[in-house]
Amino acid sequence: MKWQKTLQTVDAHCGGEIGRIVTSQVLEIPGATMLERMTYINTVDDSLRRLLTREPRAFSPMTVNLLMPPLRPDADAGMIVLQADRAHPMSGSNAMCLTTVLLETGMRPAKEGENIVRLDTPAGLVTARAQMKDGRCTQVSLDMTPSFVQALDVEIDTQRHGKVKADIAFGGCFYALIDVDQLGFSIAPENAMLLVNAGTYLKTEFERHVAIRHPENPYLNALAYVIFRQKEPDGAYRTCTVLKPGRVDRSACGTGSSAHLATLDARGLVKPGDVFTTRSIIGCEFRIEHKGHAQLSNGQTAVLPNVTGSAHIYGMTQVALDPTDPFPTGFILGDTWGPYAHELM
């Protein structure tokens, strides 16, 4: 047996959303910052991403995260989020998985009580406050990057759904946030395929009509996801993030919840100190706290979200590439990867 590449991973999930962590050191990605390394993956060489996120070595409802030494002096570890469509700058559920893996496997020394892990991400510094009890990481609370609104109530005319309004906001990556009642159905497990079909279609439509502009970094000018939302009778917000080529996030989505907080703040519906719950399509919950405001370099006001949840390790894997393997960069098919699989072949 001769392997061209061998990578060790630890498999975890956060609220049912799988976040595989590559714990082997990855040496071949150049860049002086995590953002530069993410951009290199997306624009120069994405072979490692394809190897790790596509069949036959992966499956659709999962994300793979590169754990790397940090490139900024105030961080303890670096991370880049790899998904089937591209590398993304940040994910709350995956940051919880990565923090849990670091502490529970002993890769980073852990003590009883609170442990602080500072994550160097392409979106900026994320501080994780993890609670340890009897060697188990029971909770991870993330101080997210500043989150802000680009525009509220952006309306487009679509062939499938008529006029649809969305808020465009950044919570670590950009979202189109859509009140699901505009489409005539609710966020529920039995509507998962309806949500996938609508979300992937509307992401494409909003990309066509809306120019995404990050005020500080043009490398983040991309609409990453559509997230549907609805208010629950108990005051929580049920959300459903749709990921291309075609699946829904199983977790309550940390970056999406941060973007949602920014829209509530912009409408004057929340204030610093307020706390609410976001709930996923399968019932996973995150606690969202408004920690205050920050000013961006262009003078725009952003919110400082804190997102709390938990993750669980369920396995370890060794991923390898046989030099004679006919699928070194993997493949995807629409039967399981969704209606836009053909776009990513």
C-alpha positions in Angstrom: 0.0 0.0 0.0 1.4 3.4 -1.0 -0.4 6.6 -0.1 0.3 9.9 -1.7 -1.3 11.9 1.2 -2.4 10.9 4.7 -4.5 13.1 7.0 -5.7 12.4 10.5 -9.1 13.7 11.5 -11.3 13.9 14.6 -15.0 13.8 13.8 -17.5 15.9 15.9 -20.9 17.3 15.6 -22.6 20.4 16.9 -26.4 20.0 17.2 -26.2 17.3 14.6 -24.1 19.4 12.1 -20.9 17.4 11.4 -17.6 19.2 11.7 -14.7 17.0 10.8 -11.4 18.5 12.1 -8.1 17.8 10.2 -5.5 17.5 13.0 -2.6 16.7 10.7 -0.4 19.7 9.9 -1.2 20.9 6.4 1.9 22.5 4.9 1.1 23.3 1.3 -1.2 26.3 1.7 0.7 29.6 1.4 -0.4 33.0 2.9 0.6 35.4 5.6 -2.9 35.4 7.1 -5.8 32.9 7.4 -7.7 35.1 4.9 -4.9 34.9 2.4 -4.8 31.1 2.8 -8.6 30.8 2.4 -8.3 33.0 -0.7 -5.5 30.8 -2.1 -7.7 27.7 -1.7 -10.6 29.5 -3.4 -8.7 31.1 -6.3 -5.5 29.1 -6.9 -5.6 25.5 -5.7 -8.6 23.8 -4.2 -7.5 20.2 -4.6 -7.2 19.7 -0.9 -10.7 21.0 -0.3 -12.1 18.8 -3.0 -10.3 15.8 -1.7 -11.7 16.2 1.8 -15.3 17.4 1.2 -16.5 15.3 -1.7 -17.3 11.6 -2.4 -15.9 9.0 -1.9 -14.1 10.4 1.1 -16.9 12.6 2.4 -20.7 13.0 2.1 -23.0 15.9 1.7 -24.1 16.8 5.3 -20.7 17.6 6.7 -18.0 20.2 6.8 -14.2 19.7 7.1 -12.1 22.2 9.0 -8.3 22.7 8.7 -6.7 23.1 12.2 -3.5 25.1 11.7 -1.0 27.0 13.8 -2.2 30.6 14.2 -0.8 33.4 12.0 -1.6 36.2 14.4 0.1 36.6 17.8 -3.0 36.9 19.9 -4.5 33.6 18.8 -4.0 30.0 20.0 -5.1 28.1 16.9 -6.1 28.8 13.3 -9.0 27.4 11.3 -10.3 27.4 7.8 -13.8 26.0 7.0 -14.0 23.8 3.9 -17.3 22.9 2.3 -18.4 21.4 -1.0 -18.7 24.7 -2.8 -15.7 26.6 -1.4 -13.7 27.6 1.7 -15.6 29.9 4.0 -14.3 32.4 6.5 -16.1 31.3 9.6 -18.7 28.9 11.1 -20.0 29.0 14.7 -20.9 25.3 14.9 -17.5 24.3 13.4 -15.7 26.6 15.8 -17.5 24.8 18.7 -16.4 21.4 17.2 -12.8 22.5 16.8 -12.6 24.0 20.3 -14.1 20.8 21.8 -11.6 18.6 19.8 -8.6 20.7 21.0 -9.5 20.4 24.7 -11.0 16.9 24.9 -8.1 15.3 23.0 -5.4 17.1 24.9 -4.1 19.0 21.9 -4.5 22.0 24.1 -4.1 21.7 27.9 -7.5 21.9 29.7 -8.5 22.6 33.2 -11.7 22.3 35.1 -14.0 25.3 34.6 -13.5 27.9 32.0 -10.9 27.6 29.3 -10.2 30.3 26.7 -9.2 29.4 23.2 -8.6 32.2 20.7 -9.2 31.2 17.1 -7.5 32.9 14.1 -10.1 32.7 11.3 -10.3 34.4 7.9 -13.2 36.5 9.3 -11.1 37.7 12.2 -10.4 36.7 15.8 -13.0 34.6 17.5 -12.7 33.9 21.3 -14.1 30.6 22.6 -14.8 30.2 26.3 -15.2 26.5 26.9 -16.5 25.0 30.1 -14.8 21.7 31.1 -16.2 19.2 33.6 -14.6 15.8 34.3 -12.7 16.0 31.0 -15.8 16.8 29.0 -16.3 20.1 27.2 -19.9 20.8 28.2 -20.4 24.2 26.6 -18.6 26.6 24.2 -19.4 30.3 24.1 -18.0 32.2 21.1 -17.3 35.9 21.0 -18.0 36.3 17.3 -16.5 38.8 14.9 -18.4 42.2 14.6 -21.6 41.6 12.6 -23.5 44.2 10.6 -26.2 44.9 8.1 -25.5 45.8 4.5 -29.2 46.4 3.6 -32.6 45.7 5.0 -35.7 44.6 3.0 -34.0 44.1 -0.3 -36.8 43.0 -2.7 -36.3 41.1 -5.9 -38.8 39.6 -8.3 -38.3 35.9 -8.9 -40.0 33.5 -11.4 -40.6 30.8 -8.8 -41.7 32.7 -5.7 -42.7 36.1 -7.0 -41.4 39.1 -5.0 -39.2 38.1 -2.1 -37.6 40.3 0.5 -34.3 39.6 2.3 -32.0 41.3 4.7 -28.3 41.2 3.7 -26.1 41.0 6.7 -22.6 39.8 7.8 -22.1 37.5 10.8 -18.7 36.0 9.9 -19.8 35.6 6.3 -22.7 37.2 4.3 -26.3 36.0 4.4 -29.5 36.7 2.7 -32.0 36.4 5.7 -35.5 35.6 4.5 -38.7 35.4 6.5 -40.0 32.0 5.5 -43.7 32.9 5.6 -43.1 34.7 2.3 -42.8 31.3 0.6 -46.0 29.8 2.1 -44.4 27.0 4.2 -42.6 26.7 7.6 -39.3 25.5 8.9 -39.9 21.9 9.8 -38.1 18.6 9.1 -40.8 17.5 6.6 -40.1 20.6 4.6 -36.4 20.1 4.3 -36.4 19.5 0.5 -38.7 22.5 0.0 -36.3 24.7 1.9 -33.3 23.3 0.0 -34.9 24.0 -3.4 -36.0 27.4 -2.4 -32.8 28.4 -0.6 -30.4 27.3 -3.4 -32.6 29.0 -6.0 -32.9 32.3 -4.0 -29.2 32.4 -3.2 -28.5 32.4 -7.0 -31.2 35.1 -7.5 -29.9 37.4 -4.8 -26.3 36.9 -6.0 -27.5 38.2 -9.4 -29.3 41.2 -8.0 -27.2 42.3 -5.0 -23.6 43.4 -5.0 -22.0 42.3 -1.7 -19.6 44.8 -0.2 -17.6 44.2 2.9 -16.5 47.7 4.1 -13.1 46.5 5.3 -12.1 43.5 3.2 -13.0 42.9 -0.4 -11.9 39.2 -0.1 -15.1 38.7 1.9 -17.4 40.0 -0.8 -19.4 36.9 -1.3 -23.0 35.8 -0.4 -22.3 32.6 1.4 -25.8 31.3 2.3 -29.5 31.9 2.5 -31.0 31.6 6.0 -34.7 31.3 6.5 -36.3 32.4 9.8 -39.6 32.4 11.7 -40.6 33.5 15.1 -41.7 30.8 17.5 -44.6 31.1 20.0 -42.0 30.9 22.9 -40.1 33.9 21.5 -37.2 31.9 20.0 -36.3 32.2 16.3 -36.3 29.0 14.3 -33.8 29.2 11.5 -32.7 27.1 8.6 -29.5 27.8 6.7 -29.3 26.4 3.2 -25.9 25.4 1.8 -25.1 24.9 -1.9 -25.1 22.6 -3.7 -28.2 21.5 -1.8 -28.6 20.7 1.9 -29.7 22.4 5.2 -27.6 23.1 8.2 -28.5 20.8 11.1 -27.3 23.3 13.7 -28.9 26.6 14.7 -26.0 28.3 12.7 -23.7 30.6 14.7 -22.7 33.0 11.9 -26.3 33.1 10.7 -27.5 33.8 14.2 -24.9 36.6 14.4 -26.2 38.1 11.2 -29.7 37.8 12.4 -28.8 39.7 15.6 -27.4 42.5 13.5 -30.7 42.8 11.7 -32.7 42.9 14.9 -30.4 45.6 16.3 -30.7 47.6 13.1 -34.5 47.6 13.5 -34.3 48.6 17.2 -35.7 45.3 18.3 -32.8 44.4 20.6 -30.3 46.2 22.8 -27.0 45.3 24.5 -27.5 42.7 27.2 -30.5 41.1 25.5 -30.5 37.3 25.1 -32.6 35.1 22.8 -32.6 31.6 21.4 -32.1 30.4 17.9 -33.5 26.9 17.1 -32.6 24.7 14.1 -34.8 22.6 11.9 -34.2 19.6 14.1 -34.4 21.4 17.4 -30.8 22.3 18.2 -30.6 25.5 20.2 -28.0 28.3 20.5 -28.0 31.0 23.1 -27.4 34.4 21.4 -26.4 37.5 23.5 -26.0 41.1 22.4 -22.7 42.1 23.9 -22.6 45.6 22.6 -21.5 47.7 19.6 -18.3 48.4 17.7 -17.4 50.8 15.0 -16.1 49.6 11.7 -13.4 51.5 9.9 -15.9 53.2 7.6 -17.9 54.5 10.6 -20.6 51.9 10.4 -22.0 50.4 13.6 -21.7 46.7 14.1 -23.0 44.4 16.9 -20.8 42.1 19.0 -22.6 38.7 19.2 -21.9 35.9 21.7 -23.1 32.5 20.6 -23.3 29.5 23.0 -23.8 25.8 22.3 -22.1 22.5 22.6 -20.3 19.9 20.4 -19.7 16.1 20.7 -16.8 14.0 19.4 -18.0 10.7 17.9 -15.0 9.3 16.0 -11.5 9.5 14.5 -10.6 8.9 10.9 -7.5 8.5 8.7 -8.1 10.0 5.2 -5.7 8.9 2.5 -5.1 9.3 -1.2 -4.0 6.3 -3.2 -2.0 7.6 -6.2 -3.9 5.3 -8.5 -7.3 6.5 -7.2 -9.5 7.5 -10.2 -11.2 10.3 -8.1 -8.3 12.3 -6.5 -10.5 15.4 -6.3 -13.7 13.7 -5.6 -17.2 14.0 -7.2 -20.7 15.0 -6.3 -24.0 13.8 -7.7 -27.4 15.4 -7.5 -29.2 12.4 -6.0 -27.7 13.3 -2.6 -26.0 16.6 -3.1 -29.0 18.6 -4.2 -30.3 20.5 -7.3 -27.2 22.5 -7.9 -24.6 19.7 -7.8 -24.0 20.1 -11.5 -22.6 23.6 -11.0 -19.8 22.3 -8.8 -18.6 19.4 -11.0 
